[in-house]
Amino acid sequence: MLNSVSDLHGYIDKSQLTEDLGGTLEYRHSQWINHRTAIENFAMSLKTTAEMLQMFGACLATKELPSSVLSAEDLLMSHTRQRDKLQDELKLLGKQGTTLLSCIQEPATKSPTSKLNPSELENVTTMERLLLQLDETERAFNQFWSEHHLKLNQCLQLQHFERNFYEVKLALDSLLAEQAEFTDIGDSVICVEQLLKEHKNLEGKGQDTLEKAQLLSIIGDQLIQSHHYAVDSIRPRCVE
């Protein structure tokens, strides 16, 4: 049975006792409560943000890719805005966590002999673990976004390629139809000269269209070389 505080000192070192028990251990209960409350709030914010990222990722993963240039552009901008908002949330959370950790560690920076008490060391360990978890969450999200953003850009490239392909194909079909109409060889000098003029005009239009087709084929080859996800639909277009 202990009869006095001094008796307690015979069993427990003063460095492990608070000042009200004659020890040297600095401990402020109100500060401990504030720190624990802040840590729990930070942990809850981290959990909520992680769930938001998971929901966002699941939504993007199941979203059907658009089939037009305009819709692809709209989807890319929409997803990028959502991603930027979540990225800002992560950065803000990181700043809050770093600030909280600094506040917990502050007593040890007051003087060379100052040390954190066991509860403060526990809080530091908890915050370091939470910040590591935040860092891992952010890296995983950035990796997912990098892959998704690439796919959205490839989708937009594909829609541009498809639109240009059909425009060139339509132009070539039109030229072939015009060429098929040239069955008259002319029965006079004037008629022959007129036919030659029309042939030359058609040849000029055909040259422009062929150059566009060649450029489109080069673009298609570049998409194939970049391992585009729709390579199986791009390659036949290039051949055609």
Protein Blocks (a to p, Z undefined) as FASTA:
>chain_A
ZZbfklmmmmpcfklpcfknopabdcdfklmmmmmmmmmmmmmmmmmmmmmmmmmmmmmm
mpccdfbfklmmmmmmmmmmmmmmmmmmmmmmmmmmmmmmmmmmmmmmmpmkbccdfklm
mmmmmmmmmmmmmmmmmmmmmmmmmmmmmmmmmmmmmmmmmmmmmmmmmmmmmmmmmmmm
mmbgbjafklmmmmmmmmmmmmmmmmmmmmmmmmmmmmmmmmmmnopaklmmmmmmmmZZ
